[in-house]
Amino acid sequence: MARSKRGEAGVNSAPMADIAFLLLIFFLVTTTIATNKGLMLQLPPKPDPNQPPPDINKNKRNIFTVLVNSQDRLLVEEQPLNDVTELRSMVKDFVLNFGKPDADSRALYNSLPNSMKSQVLRDPNSSDHPGEAVVSFKTDRGTSYEMYTAVLDELQGAYYEIYGDRVGISADEFRDLDRKNPEDLAKYEEAREGIPMAISIAEPSKVGGE
Amino acid sequence: MSKFKKKTATSQEIPTSALPDIIFMLLFFFMVTTVLRETEIKVEQTLPKATQLRKLEKKSLVSHLYIGKPKQPEVYGTEPKIQANDVFINPDDVVLWVNQEKDKLFEDERDQITISLKVDVETKMGIISDVQQELREANARKILYASIKSVDRE
């Protein structure tokens, strides 16, 4: 009993902070915050060997062609283009052209907000209506991946902007819609209805080699 | 003046007894968020920058393929290679690899598998298109080109 009077019987907790600091620094250094973000794409199903490839009888005006050669030079609708970022507005104009709308797409046109209606060009040499419009993107085997993603980014960006405009949100907000949430899902479906994201990625040519 | 003389009785030290608690909180945060990397990446990885990024909805459905120049060119050469898990594979082996990855999932989720392609920016499209053809063959058609959010554009 005499012992307990001498000094306090407690563990010295001052170095605890130091130990915790050490562990903290270890985890800080080793952490790589997972980056599970990127450009999403759905590949077409594999061709059925028993069936001949379907004939493409689409009108040329309904196809928006983007070619990139092995020197990373762009050819858009048979015209050279230097600035990738111009693609986005070109694709938007192309998709929302309504050159020769049928009954369904007229209803679609009428459902668009006024700000989008004013962008419609009605150029007879561009796409008939969004349901027909296809963006064809072809690269060479020697095209750099950086260029490929830059172009794909612009093409998808054009569609996301259209979808966003349609339901009155920005493209960023549209992409972040949570499809598990019924309210968001309804918005998502509404925005995409009648305007499929038709980006066709053709097999690359072999001119440039690898 | 002596009226305003400072009282010196109070100690001016900051109590540090709560410091360990704060540090522990931070520590737990990082411990929980840390994902220890299970595979060592053996290829160069400079991901491209893009703006139209989408988040993956379910992490368990994602399998990663790394494509790029090997980090050890004296051993593996300078041609871009495909890394799956811990080994380099040929484009022909992608179907086999996809099937192995699908086997790890529940049966009803197998067709939803997403392949995250982590490709170095300097890679040429040839090898990527070969991989894509194989992925079509393996019926793993949902792909994601992993990229970093670009801030200078938009």
Interface residues (C-beta under 8 A of the other chain):
Chain A: S13 M16 A17 A20 F21 L23 L24 F27 L28 T30 T31 T32 I33 A34 T35 N36 K37 G38 L39 M40 L41 Q42 L43 P44 P45 K46 T85 T139 D140 R141 G142 T143 S144 Y145 E146 Y148 T149 A150 L152 D153 Q156 G157 Y160 A171 R175 D176 R179 K180 E203 P204 G209 E210
Chain B: T16 S17 L19 P20 I23 F24 L26 L27 F30 M31 T33 T34 V35 L36 R37 L47 P48 A50 T51 Q52 L53 R54 K55 L56 E57 K59 V62 S116 V119 D120 V121 E122 T123 K124 M125 G126 I127 I128 S129 Q132 Q133 L135 R136 E137 N139 R141 K142 I143 L144 Y145 A146 S147 I148 K149 R153
